[in-house]
Amino acid sequence: MKSEIVTHDLATGSERVVLATDQLVEAPNWSPDGKFIVFNGEGLIWRLDLAAGARPERIDTGFATGCNNDHGISPDGTTLVISDKTETGHSCIYTLPIAGGAPKRVTQNVPSWWHGWSPDGKTLAYAAARDGVMGIYTIPAAGGEETCLIDGGGHYDGPDYTPDGDWIWFNSDRGGSMQLWRVRPDGSGMGRMSDDDRVNWFPHPSPDGAAVLYLAYEAGTEGHPRDREVELRLTNPDGGDIRTAVSLFGGQGSINVPCWAPDSTAFAYVRYARP
């Protein structure tokens, strides 16, 4: 499985391949200081400095060696959050120092898949299944009681905060097809933000609040599979002015988690080699 981590410049459309590998890698997070990217591969978490010629270095995640592609970095850059199944057999959320260390369990209930960090660093947003019902949840980053913002029939995924903390964007097929939605952090004000024939996943508001990046599959796609012809699209914060930024062979693993450069001028994504 050949993978490339690519950075895409919004203003020019120019791209830079920062990592090319024969291994499956997924889900790049851009660090808040703009100096490195974090990604997952082979159940582990890796750091790639963006200096020319740098090679990936493994981040020590202790016992957690079954990490999936739902991970991220705290707004202050000091903490890493991971979703790992080693301890429980199901995806569970942990935090640890950004340089590596012993994971601290955050969610007592599983399965839980992390996707967003509040701008003040105090709260995590995630998708979860409770008694077989999917929903969007929040929990204090230090651990504690979880709060269900929305659940019900269908699938819920990809919650990510706007930079002002006023909204959490997510994707759901609660309206029939998989589209983009948003909700207030207290669970109020839910509204649908896309309504087209594409299958839309993983919305990520830009740090400057000017745009939302998301993954668009062809109509009729079920789930969020890998190895598909897909598009990375941008929309305004009100859901208007949809435009395609990149067409690629990707899907699952391309932009599951927040991937914007801290200055909002670029984003990172993963693409795969066509057969």
N, C-alpha and C positions, 0 to 999 in steps of 0.2 A: 504494500500500500504506500505509494509515494505521496507525500504531503508537502505543501509549501505554506509557510506563514508569510503573508503579504501585508504591507502597509500601503494604504491608498490615500493620496493627497486630494482633498476635495476641490481646491481651487484649480489645479492643473490636470487632474485625472491621472497623474503619473503614479507609478507603482514601484515598490522596491521589495524584492524577495529577501527577507531577512533570515529565513531558514528553509532549506530544501533537504528532505530526509526520505529514506526508504521506509520509515516507520509511520504508523498512524499517530498523528498528533491532532489536538483539538483545542478550541476555545481560548484564544489569546486574550489576556487582560493587559492593558497598557498601564504602567505604573503612574501614580499621581505626579511624580517628578519628571516623567517623560523619558527616563533613562533605560528602562528595560521592559520586557514582556514576560508574563507568566502564562504557561500553558500546561496541559496534561498529556501524558503518553504512557502507555503500558502500566496504568494504574498509579503512576507517580506524578509529581508536580515538578515542573522545570522552570528555570529562570534563564532568559536570554538577554544579555546586555545588547543594546542597539549600536554599540560601537562597531565599526567595520572589523570583520574577522573574528568576532566573538563566537564562542561555542556554548551550547546549553550546559547549564550546571543544575544538578538535582538539588531541590530544596528538601531538607530532612523533615519528613512528616511523621517520624516515629513509627508507631505500629500501623499507621494508616497507609496501606499499600494497594488499596482498591479504590482509589480516587476516580470519580467520573468527571465529566466536563462541566460541572457546576461549581465553580470556584471564583474567588475574587480578592481584591485588595481594599483595605479600609481607606476612607477618604484622607486620613493623615499619613497613609503609607506605612504604618507600623505593623499591621496585622494582616494575616492571610486567613481567608475562610475557605474551607473545603467541604465537599460532600463525599463521604466514603462509606463503604459497606463492610469493612473488615471486622469491626467489632460486633455489629448487630445482624449482618446478613442482608440488610436493607440500607438504602442511602440515608445517612445521618449527617447532620451539620456539626462541624467543629471549627474552632479558631486556634491559631498558633502564631508565634512571632514570624514576621515576614522573612527573616533570615533562617527560619527553621526551628523546630523544637517539638515538645510534647503537645499533641492536640488536646484541647479542652472541649468536652462535649457541650453543645448548646441545646439541641433539640432532644428531649427525652422520648418523644413520639416519632415513629418512623412508619413509612418512608417520608423523607423530607429532602427537597432539592433546592439548594440556595440559588438565588438569582439577583438580589439587589441589596444595597447598603444605603441607609438613609444618609443625606448629606452631613448631618451632625455626628454621624458615627455611632449613634446609640441603638439603632434598630436594624434588624435583618428582615428582608422579605423573601419568601420562598413558596414554592409549590409543594403540596403535600397531599397524601391520600389518607383519610381517616375513615375506618370501617368501609373501605372500598369506594369512598366518595372523594373526588378531587376538589381542591380549593386553593385559594390564595391566603397565605398566613403571614403574620409578622411575629417577631419575638425580640426581646432585648438582646443586644449583642453579647452581653455578659451572661445570658441565660435567664430563665424564669418561665413565666406562663406564656403560652402562645395565644395569639388572637386570630380568629378566622374572620377575614374580611368578606369573603364571598365563597360559596361552594354550591354544589348541586349537580344535576345531571350534566354529562359531558366532560370535556377535558379543560384544565386550567394550567397555564404554564408561564414562565418567563417574566415574573414581576420585576420591574426596575423603576427606581424613583426618578422623578424630574429633579433638576439641580436645586430648585427652591423648596423641595420636599412637599409640595402641595398635592402631587398626584403620584400614583403608582400605575404604570402602564403594564399590560399583560396581554396574553393571547388566549382565546377561548373559542370553542365551537358551541357555546351556550345558545347562540342564535341560529344554529344550523351548520354553517360553514366556519372554518377556522379563520377568525378575524382578530383585529387589534381592539382592545378595550382599555379604559382607565378607570380608576376608582380613587377616592380620597383615602388617606391613611387611616381614617376612622371607619371606613367601610361605606361611606355615603357617596352620593353623586356619581354612581357608576354610569358610564356611557360608552357606546360603541364608536370607535375611531376610524374604522375602515369598513368598506362595504363594496367588494368587487369580486371578480371571479377567480382571484388567486387564493392560495392557501397560505396565510400569513402567520409568521412565528417570530418570537424573540425580539420585541421592540426595545430599543436602547436610546433614551433621550441623550442628546449631546450635553457636555458639561456647560456650554453657554446657553442652553435652553432653546436654541434656534431650530433644531431639527430632531427627528426620531429616525434611527436606522433600524431596519428590520429585514427578515429573510422571507422571500416570496417564492413559493413553489407553484408549479403549473396547476391549473384547475384539476380537481379530481384526485390529487395526491392524498394518500392516507398516512397519518402520522407525520413524523419529520425524519424521513430516511436519509441516509448518506448516498453519495454517488448519483446525484440527479442534476439535471440542468436547472439552475435556480438563478434568482436575481437578489442582489442586495439593493433595497430601495430606501429612499428618504421621503419623509413627509413632514409637513409643518406641525407645530405643536397642537394645532386645531384639527389635524387630520387631512388638511388640504394640500394641494400642489405636490402630488405624488410623482416622483421621478426615479429612474433607475440609475444607480451609481455604478454597479458592476454586474456583469453576467458571468457566471462561472459554473464549474462542475464541482458541486459541494453538497451542502445541506446540513445534516446532523454534524455538529462539530465546527461549523464555519463561524458562527457568531452566537453561540448559546448564551454567552455571558457578556457583561459590559466590556467594550473593546475600543472605546474612543481614546484618542490622544487627549491629554489634559487641556490643551488649548483649543480643542474642537476643530482643528484644521485637517485632521486625518483620522482614520480608523484602521484597525488590524483585522484580518480575517484569515481563514484557512481554506485552501482549495486543494482538490485532489486530482491526480492524473487520470485522464480519460483512458478507458481501455482500448 
